[in-house]
Amino acid sequence: SWNVQEKSITYFLDVCLWPPHGHTFSLEPDTTGQMPVRSVKVHVGLECVCSREKLLGDTVCFLHHSIDNLPRDQSSYLLCNLCTHSYLDLEKVSCWVQHLVSSAWLLLPQSYHWQLKVLPSSKSCVFKLTGISKMDICTELSFAVQPDSTGASLV
């Protein structure tokens, strides 16, 4: 969706996060046993990919290899850097996305005419572009996961 005001446009985007090979996302119900619509806890689990590892060799089965036996570049980036314990940490995900976008922005030709500013937000990413015309373009990215065919849930 979007919102237009006198000198600014704000876009609201939902970004669906998918688990990488060898990982699963599962949503945890709230204390009443119901799935909340927002603020869902996302458990990150490991799944066996031994057959894929043997057949294609493009992945390592984190479930059946100990961290000590994995090559240094094969450790699970998701579990090590974007999770707290075994749960997806949205603050860490937000910081990671903010860093990626900020770094990539500097490489684009538009960066000479538009200033990118990352606005504070702990559970989403908010970016503000300001151009020569003083028109502001804001984009707010909210994260969702889709662990199965039940539909996406905002986290």
DSSP file with accessible surface (Angstrom, degrees, kcal/mol):
  #  RESIDUE AA STRUCTURE BP1 BP2  ACC     N-H-->O    O-->H-N    N-H-->O    O-->H-N    TCO  KAPPA ALPHA  PHI   PSI    X-CA   Y-CA   Z-CA
    1    1 A S              0   0  104      0, 0.0    11,-2.9     0, 0.0     2,-0.3   0.000 360.0 360.0 360.0 173.1    0.0    0.0    0.0
    2    2 A W  E     -A   11   0A 178      9,-0.2     2,-0.4   137,-0.0     9,-0.2  -0.968 360.0-149.3-148.8 164.0    1.1    3.6   -0.1
    3    3 A N  E     -A   10   0A  70      7,-2.4     7,-2.8    -2,-0.3     2,-0.5  -0.995  12.3-157.5-138.2 127.4    0.3    7.0    1.4
    4    4 A V  E     +A    9   0A  88     -2,-0.4     2,-0.2     5,-0.2     5,-0.2  -0.926  17.0 168.3-111.7 129.2    0.7   10.3   -0.4
    5    5 A Q  E >   -A    8   0A 116      3,-3.2     3,-0.6    -2,-0.5    -2,-0.0  -0.703  52.6 -78.8-124.7-176.9    1.1   13.6    1.4
    6    6 A E  T 3  S+     0   0  182      1,-0.2     3,-0.0    -2,-0.2    -2,-0.0   0.899 123.7   7.7 -53.8 -52.7    2.1   17.1    0.2
    7    7 A K  T 3  S+     0   0  118    128,-0.1   129,-2.8     1,-0.0     2,-0.3   0.153 124.7  57.4-118.5  18.3    5.9   16.5    0.0
    8    8 A S  E <   -Ab   5 136A  19     -3,-0.6    -3,-3.2   127,-0.2     2,-0.4  -1.000  51.4-159.4-152.0 152.7    6.2   12.8    0.6
    9    9 A I  E     -Ab   4 137A  35    127,-2.1   129,-3.2    -2,-0.3     2,-0.5  -0.996  15.1-162.2-126.2 133.5    5.2    9.4   -0.6
   10   10 A T  E     -Ab   3 138A  29     -7,-2.8    -7,-2.4    -2,-0.4     2,-0.4  -0.980   0.7-163.1-121.1 128.0    5.3    6.3    1.7
   11   11 A Y  E     -Ab   2 139A  94    127,-2.8   129,-2.9    -2,-0.5     2,-0.5  -0.906   4.7-156.2-107.0 137.6    5.3    2.8    0.4
   12   12 A F  E     - b   0 140A  77    -11,-2.9     2,-0.4    -2,-0.4   129,-0.2  -0.966  18.1-179.7-115.4 117.7    4.5   -0.1    2.8
   13   13 A L  E     - b   0 141A  83    127,-2.9   129,-3.0    -2,-0.5     2,-0.5  -0.955  21.8-146.9-123.4 137.1    5.9   -3.5    1.6
   14   14 A D  E     - b   0 142A 109     -2,-0.4     2,-0.6   127,-0.2   129,-0.2  -0.894  15.9-158.8 -98.6 128.5    5.6   -7.0    3.1
   15   15 A V  E     - b   0 143A  52    127,-3.3   129,-2.6    -2,-0.5     2,-0.5  -0.944   9.7-141.4-111.1 120.3    8.7   -9.1    2.4
   16   16 A C  E     - b   0 144A  44     -2,-0.6     2,-0.5   127,-0.2   129,-0.2  -0.705  12.7-150.2 -85.4 124.5    8.3  -12.8    2.7
   17   17 A L  E     - b   0 145A  33    127,-3.7   129,-0.8    -2,-0.5    -2,-0.0  -0.823  10.3-164.5 -94.8 131.9   11.2  -14.6    4.3
   18   18 A W        -     0   0  162     -2,-0.5     6,-0.1   127,-0.1   127,-0.0  -0.932  24.1-113.3-115.1 140.2   11.9  -18.2    3.2
   19   19 A P        -     0   0   38      0, 0.0     3,-0.1     0, 0.0     6,-0.1  -0.430  33.9-117.6 -70.8 143.4   14.2  -20.5    5.1
   20   20 A P    >   -     0   0   63      0, 0.0     3,-1.8     0, 0.0     0, 0.0  -0.287  51.1 -64.4 -71.7 167.8   17.4  -21.5    3.2
   21   21 A H  T 3  S+     0   0  103      1,-0.3    39,-0.1    28,-0.0     3,-0.1  -0.222 126.6  26.6 -51.8 136.7   18.0  -25.2    2.3
   22   22 A G  T 3  S+     0   0    0      1,-0.3    25,-1.9    26,-0.1     2,-0.3   0.468 108.6  89.0  88.9   1.7   18.4  -27.3    5.4
   23   23 A H  E <   -F   46   0B   7     -3,-1.8     2,-0.3    23,-0.3    -1,-0.3  -0.915  54.3-160.8-129.2 156.7   16.2  -25.0    7.6
   24   24 A T  E     -F   45   0B  47     21,-2.2    21,-2.4    -2,-0.3     2,-0.5  -0.961  10.1-143.7-133.5 151.4   12.6  -24.8    8.4
   25   25 A F  E     +F   44   0B  14     -2,-0.3     2,-0.4    19,-0.2    19,-0.2  -0.960  20.4 177.8-109.1 134.8   10.4  -22.0    9.8
   26   26 A S  E     -F   43   0B  51     17,-2.1    17,-2.9    -2,-0.5     2,-0.3  -0.999  24.2-129.7-136.6 139.5    7.5  -22.9   12.2
   27   27 A L  E     -F   42   0B  24     -2,-0.4    15,-0.2    15,-0.2    13,-0.0  -0.686  17.4-138.5 -87.7 138.2    5.2  -20.5   13.9
   28   28 A E  E     -F   41   0B  66     13,-2.3    13,-0.6    -2,-0.3     6,-0.0  -0.829  18.6-126.1 -97.0 131.0    4.6  -20.8   17.6
   29   29 A P        -     0   0   67      0, 0.0     6,-0.2     0, 0.0     5,-0.0  -0.289  28.3-109.0 -67.9 158.4    1.1  -20.3   18.9
   30   30 A D    >   -     0   0   66      4,-3.1     3,-2.0     1,-0.1    10,-0.0  -0.082  47.5 -79.0 -75.8-173.5    0.4  -17.8   21.6
   31   31 A T  T 3  S+     0   0  150      1,-0.3    -1,-0.1     2,-0.1     0, 0.0   0.726 132.2  55.6 -65.1 -19.3   -0.4  -18.8   25.2
   32   32 A T  T 3  S-     0   0   98      2,-0.2    -1,-0.3     0, 0.0     3,-0.1   0.467 118.1-110.4 -89.8  -2.8   -4.0  -19.5   24.2
   33   33 A G  S <  S+     0   0   50     -3,-2.0     2,-0.2     1,-0.3    -2,-0.1   0.461  80.0 123.3  88.6   1.3   -2.9  -21.9   21.5
   34   34 A Q        -     0   0  129     -6,-0.0    -4,-3.1    -5,-0.0    -1,-0.3  -0.644  68.7-113.8 -94.9 153.3   -4.0  -19.6   18.7
   35   35 A M        -     0   0  102     -2,-0.2     5,-0.1    -6,-0.2     2,-0.0  -0.760  34.9-134.0 -84.1 117.1   -1.8  -18.3   15.9
   36   36 A P        -     0   0   33      0, 0.0     4,-0.1     0, 0.0     3,-0.1  -0.381   3.6-136.1 -69.4 152.8   -1.5  -14.6   16.4
   37   37 A V  S    S+     0   0  122    116,-0.1   117,-0.8     2,-0.1     2,-0.3   0.857  87.2  21.6 -76.4 -36.4   -1.9  -12.3   13.3
   38   38 A R  S    S+     0   0  147      1,-0.2   117,-0.2   115,-0.1    -1,-0.1  -0.830 112.8  33.6-126.5 166.3    1.1  -10.2   14.3
   39   39 A S  S    S+     0   0  106     -2,-0.3     2,-0.3     1,-0.2   116,-0.2   0.929  73.8 178.0  55.0  51.8    4.2  -10.6   16.4
   40   40 A V        -     0   0   12    114,-0.8     2,-0.5    -3,-0.2    -1,-0.2  -0.648  29.8-127.7 -84.3 138.8    4.6  -14.2   15.7
   41   41 A K  E     -F   28   0B 121    -13,-0.6   -13,-2.3    -2,-0.3     2,-0.7  -0.782  24.0-153.0 -84.1 127.3    7.6  -16.1   17.2
   42   42 A V  E     -F   27   0B   4     -2,-0.5    46,-2.5    46,-0.4     2,-0.4  -0.905   2.0-154.0-108.8 111.4    9.3  -18.0   14.4
   43   43 A H  E     -FG  26  87B  54    -17,-2.9   -17,-2.1    -2,-0.7     2,-0.6  -0.691   7.7-148.8 -82.5 132.3   11.2  -21.1   15.4
   44   44 A V  E     +F   25   0B   4     42,-3.3     2,-0.2    -2,-0.4   -19,-0.2  -0.917  23.2 177.6-104.4 119.3   14.1  -22.0   13.1
   45   45 A G  E     -F   24   0B  13    -21,-2.4   -21,-2.2    -2,-0.6     2,-0.4  -0.696  26.2-117.4-114.8 170.1   14.7  -25.7   12.8
   46   46 A L  E     -F   23   0B  60    -23,-0.2     2,-0.3    -2,-0.2   -23,-0.3  -0.849  24.1-163.5-106.7 145.2   17.0  -27.9   10.9
   47   47 A E        -     0   0   85    -25,-1.9    16,-0.4    -2,-0.4     2,-0.3  -0.944  29.8 -99.2-126.6 153.3   15.9  -30.5    8.3
   48   48 A C        +     0   0   68     -2,-0.3   -26,-0.1     1,-0.1     3,-0.1  -0.526  40.3 164.8 -73.0 125.5   17.8  -33.4    6.8
   49   49 A V     >  +     0   0   12     -2,-0.3     4,-2.8   -27,-0.1     5,-0.2  -0.048  34.7 123.8-125.9  28.8   19.3  -32.7    3.4
   50   50 A C  H  > S+     0   0   29      1,-0.2     4,-2.6     2,-0.2     5,-0.2   0.893  73.9  51.8 -58.1 -41.3   21.6  -35.6    3.3
   51   51 A S  H  > S+     0   0   95      1,-0.2     4,-2.6     2,-0.2    -1,-0.2   0.911 112.3  45.8 -65.4 -39.4   20.1  -37.0    0.1
   52   52 A R  H  >>S+     0   0   71      2,-0.2     4,-3.0     1,-0.2     5,-1.4   0.905 111.1  53.5 -67.0 -40.0   20.6  -33.6   -1.6
   53   53 A E  H  <5S+     0   0   50     -4,-2.8     4,-0.5     3,-0.2    -2,-0.2   0.928 114.8  40.8 -59.7 -43.6   24.1  -33.3   -0.2
   54   54 A K  H  <5S+     0   0  182     -4,-2.6    -2,-0.2    -5,-0.2    -1,-0.2   0.898 122.1  40.8 -71.5 -39.8   25.0  -36.7   -1.7
   55   55 A L  H  <5S+     0   0  146     -4,-2.6    -2,-0.2    -5,-0.2    -3,-0.2   0.949 135.4  10.7 -76.9 -50.9   23.1  -36.2   -5.0
   56   56 A L  T  <5S-     0   0  109     -4,-3.0    -3,-0.2    -5,-0.2    -2,-0.1   0.714  77.8-146.8-104.1 -29.4   24.0  -32.5   -5.8
   57   57 A G      < +     0   0   57     -5,-1.4    -4,-0.2    -4,-0.5    -3,-0.1   0.672  64.1 117.5  70.7  15.7   26.7  -31.6   -3.4
   58   58 A D  S    S+     0   0   92     -6,-0.4     2,-0.3     2,-0.0    -5,-0.1   0.411  72.9  32.0 -96.2   3.0   25.4  -28.0   -3.2
   59   59 A T  S    S-     0   0   17     -7,-0.1     2,-0.4   -10,-0.1    -2,-0.1  -0.963  70.2-129.3-150.9 163.9   24.5  -28.0    0.5
   60   60 A V        -     0   0   20     -2,-0.3     2,-1.0   -39,-0.1     3,-0.1  -0.952  27.8-118.7-118.3 139.1   25.6  -29.5    3.7
   61   61 A C     >  -     0   0    0     -2,-0.4     4,-0.8     1,-0.2     3,-0.3  -0.673  26.4-173.9 -79.4 103.2   23.3  -31.3    6.1
   62   62 A F  T  4 S+     0   0   29     -2,-1.0    -1,-0.2   -15,-0.3     3,-0.1   0.763  80.6  62.2 -67.5 -25.5   23.5  -29.2    9.3
   63   63 A L  T  4 S+     0   0   84    -16,-0.4    -1,-0.2     1,-0.2   -15,-0.1   0.876 113.7  31.0 -69.6 -35.9   21.3  -31.7   11.1
   64   64 A H  T  4 S+     0   0  117     -3,-0.3     2,-0.5     2,-0.1    -1,-0.2   0.370 109.5  71.5-108.6   1.9   23.7  -34.6   10.7
   65   65 A H  S  < S-     0   0   62     -4,-0.8     2,-0.1    -3,-0.1     5,-0.1  -0.978  79.4-128.5-113.5 133.4   27.1  -32.7   10.7
   66   66 A S    >>  -     0   0   55     -2,-0.5     3,-1.2     1,-0.1     4,-0.6  -0.465  24.6-115.0 -74.7 153.4   28.4  -31.2   13.9
   67   67 A I  G >4 S+     0   0  107      1,-0.3     3,-1.0     2,-0.2    -1,-0.1   0.869 117.0  59.2 -55.6 -35.8   29.5  -27.6   13.7
   68   68 A D  G 34 S+     0   0  146      1,-0.2    -1,-0.3     4,-0.0     4,-0.1   0.798 105.8  48.1 -65.0 -28.7   33.0  -28.7   14.5
   69   69 A N  G <4 S+     0   0  124     -3,-1.2    -1,-0.2     2,-0.1    -2,-0.2   0.485  92.6  95.7 -92.7  -2.9   33.1  -30.9   11.3
   70   70 A L  S << S-     0   0   16     -3,-1.0     5,-0.1    -4,-0.6    -8,-0.0  -0.621  85.2-105.0 -86.5 145.1   31.7  -28.3    9.0
   71   71 A P    >   -     0   0   70      0, 0.0     3,-2.2     0, 0.0     4,-0.4  -0.356  36.9-109.8 -59.9 151.4   34.0  -26.2    6.8
   72   72 A R  G >  S+     0   0  238      1,-0.3     3,-0.8     2,-0.2    -2,-0.1   0.853 119.0  49.8 -56.2 -36.6   34.2  -22.7    8.2
   73   73 A D  G 3  S+     0   0  129      1,-0.2    -1,-0.3     3,-0.0     4,-0.1   0.492 104.1  62.2 -82.7  -0.8   32.3  -21.2    5.2
   74   74 A Q  G <  S+     0   0   63     -3,-2.2    -1,-0.2    -7,-0.1    -2,-0.2   0.406  70.4 119.2-103.9  -0.3   29.5  -23.8    5.6
   75   75 A S  S <  S-     0   0   51     -3,-0.8     2,-0.8    -4,-0.4     3,-0.1  -0.339  82.4 -90.0 -65.1 152.9   28.3  -22.9    9.1
   76   76 A S     >  -     0   0    5      1,-0.2     4,-2.4     2,-0.1     5,-0.2  -0.498  38.0-170.2 -70.5 105.2   24.6  -21.9    9.2
   77   77 A Y  H  >>S+     0   0  117     -2,-0.8     4,-2.6     1,-0.2     5,-0.6   0.902  85.5  55.6 -60.3 -40.1   24.6  -18.1    8.7
   78   78 A L  H  >5S+     0   0   18      1,-0.2     4,-1.8     2,-0.2     5,-0.3   0.956 113.0  38.0 -59.4 -52.7   20.9  -18.0    9.6
   79   79 A L  H  45S+     0   0   48      1,-0.2     4,-0.4     2,-0.2    -1,-0.2   0.897 121.1  44.9 -69.0 -38.9   21.3  -19.7   13.0
   80   80 A C  H  <5S+     0   0   73     -4,-2.4    -1,-0.2     1,-0.1    -2,-0.2   0.853 129.6  17.4 -74.7 -35.2   24.6  -18.0   13.9
   81   81 A N  H  <5S+     0   0   80     -4,-2.6    -3,-0.2    -5,-0.2    -2,-0.2   0.678 127.1  39.5-116.3 -22.8   23.8  -14.4   12.9
   82   82 A L  S  <<S+     0   0   14     -4,-1.8     7,-2.5    -5,-0.6     2,-0.3   0.352 103.4  70.0-114.7   5.2   20.0  -13.9   12.5
   83   83 A C  E     -H   88   0B   5     -4,-0.4     2,-0.5    -5,-0.3     5,-0.2  -0.869  60.5-147.5-122.4 155.3   18.7  -15.9   15.4
   84   84 A T  E >  S-H   87   0B  54      3,-2.6     3,-2.0    -2,-0.3     2,-0.3  -0.996  84.1 -36.4-117.0 118.7   18.6  -15.7   19.1
   85   85 A H  T 3  S-     0   0  172     -2,-0.5     4,-0.1     1,-0.2    -2,-0.1  -0.491 127.0 -32.0  58.2-123.2   18.6  -19.2   20.5
   86   86 A S  T 3  S+     0   0   42     -2,-0.3   -42,-3.3    -3,-0.1     2,-0.4   0.102 119.3  96.7-111.9  26.6   16.5  -21.0   17.9
   87   87 A Y  E <  S-GH  43  84B  60     -3,-2.0    -3,-2.6   -44,-0.2   -44,-0.2  -0.925  81.3-108.5-118.8 139.4   14.2  -18.1   17.0
   88   88 A L  E     - H   0  83B  20    -46,-2.5     2,-0.8    -2,-0.4   -46,-0.4  -0.442  32.5-144.8 -61.3 126.8   14.4  -15.7   14.2
   89   89 A D     >  -     0   0   39     -7,-2.5     4,-2.4    -2,-0.2     3,-0.3  -0.867   9.0-163.3-102.5 107.0   15.4  -12.3   15.7
   90   90 A L  H  > S+     0   0   15     -2,-0.8     4,-2.9     1,-0.2     5,-0.2   0.805  88.6  57.4 -64.9 -29.2   13.7   -9.5   13.8
   91   91 A E  H  > S+     0   0  106      2,-0.2     4,-2.4     1,-0.2    -1,-0.2   0.932 110.2  44.6 -64.8 -41.9   16.0   -6.9   15.2
   92   92 A K  H  > S+     0   0   80     -3,-0.3     4,-2.3     2,-0.2    -2,-0.2   0.906 114.2  49.1 -67.3 -41.0   19.0   -8.8   13.8
   93   93 A V  H  X S+     0   0    4     -4,-2.4     4,-2.7   -11,-0.3     5,-0.2   0.939 111.6  49.9 -63.0 -44.3   17.2   -9.4   10.4
   94   94 A S  H  X S+     0   0    1     -4,-2.9     4,-2.9    28,-0.3     5,-0.2   0.929 111.4  47.9 -60.4 -46.3   16.3   -5.6   10.3
   95   95 A C  H  X S+     0   0   78     -4,-2.4     4,-2.4     2,-0.2    -1,-0.2   0.910 111.9  50.6 -61.0 -41.4   19.9   -4.6   10.9
   96   96 A W  H  X S+     0   0   94     -4,-2.3     4,-2.4     2,-0.2    -2,-0.2   0.938 113.1  44.4 -63.1 -46.8   21.2   -7.0    8.3
   97   97 A V  H  X S+     0   0   20     -4,-2.7     4,-2.9     2,-0.2     5,-0.3   0.922 112.3  52.7 -65.1 -42.5   18.7   -5.8    5.6
   98   98 A Q  H  X S+     0   0   32     -4,-2.9     4,-2.5    -5,-0.2     5,-0.2   0.923 110.8  47.6 -59.3 -41.9   19.5   -2.1    6.5
   99   99 A H  H  X S+     0   0  122     -4,-2.4     4,-2.4    -5,-0.2     5,-0.2   0.924 112.3  49.0 -65.5 -44.0   23.2   -2.8    6.1
  100  100 A L  H  X S+     0   0   81     -4,-2.4     4,-2.5     2,-0.2    -2,-0.2   0.934 114.3  44.6 -60.9 -47.2   22.7   -4.6    2.8
  101  101 A V  H  X S+     0   0   49     -4,-2.9     4,-2.6     2,-0.2    -2,-0.2   0.934 113.7  49.8 -65.5 -44.1   20.5   -1.8    1.4
  102  102 A S  H  X S+     0   0   39     -4,-2.5     4,-1.2    -5,-0.3    -1,-0.2   0.910 113.7  45.9 -61.4 -41.8   22.8    1.0    2.6
  103  103 A S  H  < S+     0   0   54     -4,-2.4     4,-0.4    -5,-0.2     3,-0.2   0.917 114.9  46.4 -67.5 -43.5   25.8   -0.7    1.1
  104  104 A A  H >< S+     0   0   52     -4,-2.5     3,-1.3    -5,-0.2     4,-0.5   0.862 104.0  63.4 -68.1 -34.5   24.1   -1.4   -2.2
  105  105 A W  H >< S+     0   0   39     -4,-2.6     3,-1.6     1,-0.3     6,-0.3   0.889  94.8  60.0 -58.2 -39.3   22.7    2.1   -2.4
  106  106 A L  T 3< S+     0   0  127     -4,-1.2    -1,-0.3     1,-0.3    -2,-0.2   0.741 102.0  54.4 -63.0 -21.6   26.2    3.6   -2.6
  107  107 A L  T <  S+     0   0  150     -3,-1.3    -1,-0.3    -4,-0.4    -2,-0.2   0.556  90.8  92.0 -89.6  -8.8   26.9    1.6   -5.8
  108  108 A L  S X  S-     0   0   79     -3,-1.6     3,-1.6    -4,-0.5     4,-0.2  -0.640  77.1-132.0 -89.6 144.4   23.8    3.0   -7.6
  109  109 A P  G >  S+     0   0   88      0, 0.0     3,-1.7     0, 0.0     4,-0.3   0.824 104.4  68.3 -62.7 -26.3   24.0    6.0   -9.9
  110  110 A Q  G >> S+     0   0   94      1,-0.3     4,-2.0     2,-0.2     3,-1.5   0.735  80.5  78.1 -64.8 -20.3   20.9    7.4   -8.1
  111  111 A S  G <4 S+     0   0   28     -3,-1.6    -1,-0.3    -6,-0.3     5,-0.1   0.721  85.3  61.7 -65.4 -17.1   22.9    7.9   -5.0
  112  112 A Y  G <4 S+     0   0  192     -3,-1.7    -1,-0.3    -4,-0.2    -2,-0.2   0.757 116.5  28.7 -76.8 -23.2   24.5   11.0   -6.5
  113  113 A H  T <4 S+     0   0  117     -3,-1.5    19,-0.6    -4,-0.3     2,-0.4   0.565 119.9  52.2-112.8 -15.0   21.0   12.7   -6.7
  114  114 A W  E  <  -C  131   0A  74     -4,-2.0     2,-0.5    17,-0.2    17,-0.2  -0.983  69.7-141.4-126.7 138.3   19.2   11.1   -3.8
  115  115 A Q  E     -C  130   0A 128     15,-3.0    15,-2.0    -2,-0.4     2,-0.5  -0.847  15.0-150.2 -99.4 128.3   20.2   10.8   -0.2
  116  116 A L  E     -C  129   0A  35     -2,-0.5     2,-0.4    13,-0.2    13,-0.2  -0.850  15.5-178.3 -98.8 130.4   19.3    7.6    1.6
  117  117 A K  E     -C  128   0A 118     11,-2.4    11,-2.8    -2,-0.5     2,-0.6  -0.997  21.3-140.3-128.8 132.4   18.6    7.7    5.3
  118  118 A V  E     -C  127   0A  48     -2,-0.4     9,-0.2     9,-0.2     3,-0.0  -0.831  21.9-148.6 -90.5 120.6   17.8    4.6    7.5
  119  119 A L  E     -C  126   0A  44      7,-2.8     7,-0.6    -2,-0.6     2,-0.0  -0.659  29.0 -91.6 -90.6 147.6   15.1    5.6   10.0
  120  120 A P        +     0   0  129      0, 0.0     2,-0.2     0, 0.0    -1,-0.1  -0.334  62.6 140.4 -63.1 131.4   15.0    3.9   13.4
  121  121 A S        -     0   0   41      3,-0.1     5,-0.1   -30,-0.1    -3,-0.0  -0.832  33.4-162.9-167.9 133.6   12.9    0.8   13.6
  122  122 A S  S    S+     0   0   61     -2,-0.2   -28,-0.3     1,-0.1   -27,-0.2   0.750  89.8  32.9 -96.3 -25.4   13.5   -2.4   15.4
  123  123 A K  S    S+     0   0  119    -29,-0.1    20,-0.5   -30,-0.1     2,-0.3   0.381 124.8  24.3-113.8   1.3   11.0   -4.8   13.8
  124  124 A S  E    S- D   0 142A   8     18,-0.1     2,-0.5   -33,-0.0    18,-0.2  -0.872  79.5-106.8-148.0-179.0   10.9   -3.5   10.2
  125  125 A C  E     - D   0 141A   0     16,-2.2    16,-3.4    -2,-0.3     2,-0.5  -0.985  27.2-171.2-120.5 127.6   13.2   -1.4    7.9
  126  126 A V  E     -CD 119 140A  22     -7,-0.6    -7,-2.8    -2,-0.5     2,-0.4  -0.981   4.9-176.0-122.3 120.9   12.3    2.2    7.1
  127  127 A F  E     -CD 118 139A  14     12,-2.7    12,-2.6    -2,-0.5     2,-0.5  -0.937   7.4-161.2-117.4 139.6   14.3    4.0    4.4
  128  128 A K  E     -CD 117 138A  59    -11,-2.8   -11,-2.4    -2,-0.4     2,-0.5  -0.981   1.1-164.4-124.3 125.5   13.9    7.6    3.4
  129  129 A L  E     -CD 116 137A  34      8,-3.2     8,-2.6    -2,-0.5     2,-0.5  -0.925   5.2-171.6-106.8 130.4   15.1    9.0    0.1
  130  130 A T  E     -CD 115 136A  33    -15,-2.0   -15,-3.0    -2,-0.5     6,-0.2  -0.992   8.0-171.0-123.6 127.0   15.4   12.8   -0.3
  131  131 A G  E >   -C  114   0A   6      4,-1.3     3,-1.8    -2,-0.5   -17,-0.2  -0.413  43.3 -87.3-106.9-176.0   16.1   14.3   -3.7
  132  132 A I  T 3  S+     0   0  137    -19,-0.6   -18,-0.1     1,-0.3    -1,-0.0   0.857 125.3  59.8 -60.2 -34.3   17.0   17.7   -5.0
  133  133 A S  T 3  S-     0   0   78      2,-0.1    -1,-0.3     1,-0.1     3,-0.1   0.487 111.5-121.7 -74.7  -1.7   13.2   18.6   -5.2
  134  134 A K    <   +     0   0  143     -3,-1.8     2,-0.4     1,-0.3    -2,-0.1   0.654  65.3 144.1  66.0  15.8   12.9   18.0   -1.5
  135  135 A M        -     0   0   55   -127,-0.0    -4,-1.3     2,-0.0     2,-0.4  -0.741  41.8-144.0 -81.8 129.9   10.3   15.3   -2.2
  136  136 A D  E     -bD   8 130A  37   -129,-2.8  -127,-2.1    -2,-0.4     2,-0.5  -0.823  13.4-167.1 -98.7 136.2   10.7   12.5    0.3
  137  137 A I  E     -bD   9 129A  41     -8,-2.6    -8,-3.2    -2,-0.4     2,-0.4  -0.987  11.0-171.4-120.4 117.1   10.1    8.9   -0.6
  138  138 A C  E     -bD  10 128A  19   -129,-3.2  -127,-2.8    -2,-0.5     2,-0.4  -0.882   6.6-169.0-109.3 143.3    9.8    6.5    2.3
  139  139 A T  E     -bD  11 127A  34    -12,-2.6   -12,-2.7    -2,-0.4     2,-0.5  -0.997   2.8-165.2-130.9 125.8    9.7    2.8    2.1
  140  140 A E  E     -bD  12 126A  58   -129,-2.9  -127,-2.9    -2,-0.4     2,-0.6  -0.961   6.3-160.7-113.0 119.3    8.8    0.6    5.1
  141  141 A L  E     -bD  13 125A  24    -16,-3.4   -16,-2.2    -2,-0.5     2,-0.4  -0.886   6.7-171.7-100.0 121.9    9.6   -3.1    4.8
  142  142 A S  E     -bD  14 124A  22   -129,-3.0  -127,-3.3    -2,-0.6     2,-0.3  -0.884  20.5-126.7-108.4 147.2    7.7   -5.5    7.2
  143  143 A F  E     +b   15   0A   2    -20,-0.5    12,-2.7    12,-0.4     2,-0.3  -0.721  27.1 176.1-101.5 144.0    8.7   -9.1    7.3
  144  144 A A  E     -bE  16 154A   5   -129,-2.6  -127,-3.7    -2,-0.3     2,-0.3  -0.939  13.9-150.7-136.6 155.9    6.5  -12.1    6.9
  145  145 A V  E     -bE  17 153A   0      8,-2.0     8,-2.4    -2,-0.3  -127,-0.1  -0.943   4.4-161.4-125.2 153.4    7.2  -15.9    6.9
  146  146 A Q        +     0   0   62   -129,-0.8     6,-0.1    -2,-0.3  -121,-0.1  -0.768  15.3 170.6-133.2  85.8    5.3  -18.6    5.1
  147  147 A P        -     0   0   38      0, 0.0     2,-0.2     0, 0.0  -122,-0.2   0.760  69.1 -13.2 -72.0 -23.2    6.2  -21.9    6.7
  148  148 A D  S >  S-     0   0   89      3,-0.3     3,-0.8  -122,-0.0  -122,-0.0  -0.802  95.2 -62.6-154.9-161.2    3.5  -23.9    4.8
  149  149 A S  T 3  S+     0   0  119      1,-0.2     3,-0.1    -2,-0.2    -3,-0.0   0.355 102.3  94.8 -82.7  11.5    0.4  -23.4    2.7
  150  150 A T  T 3  S-     0   0  107      1,-0.3    -1,-0.2     3,-0.0     2,-0.1   0.568  97.1-101.5 -80.2  -6.4   -1.6  -21.7    5.5
  151  151 A G    <   -     0   0   28     -3,-0.8    -3,-0.3     2,-0.0    -1,-0.3  -0.280  47.2 -54.8 105.9 164.7   -0.6  -18.3    4.2
  152  152 A A        -     0   0   61     -6,-0.1     2,-0.4    -2,-0.1    -6,-0.2  -0.509  44.2-157.1 -80.8 146.6    1.9  -15.7    5.3
  153  153 A S  E     -E  145   0A  23     -8,-2.4    -8,-2.0    -2,-0.2     2,-0.2  -0.989  18.9-123.1-123.1 130.3    2.1  -14.3    8.8
  154  154 A L  E      E  144   0A  35   -117,-0.8  -114,-0.8    -2,-0.4   -10,-0.3  -0.487 360.0 360.0 -69.7 139.7    3.7  -11.0    9.7
  155  155 A V              0   0   20    -12,-2.7   -12,-0.4  -116,-0.2  -114,-0.1  -0.759 360.0 360.0-117.5 360.0    6.4  -11.2   12.2
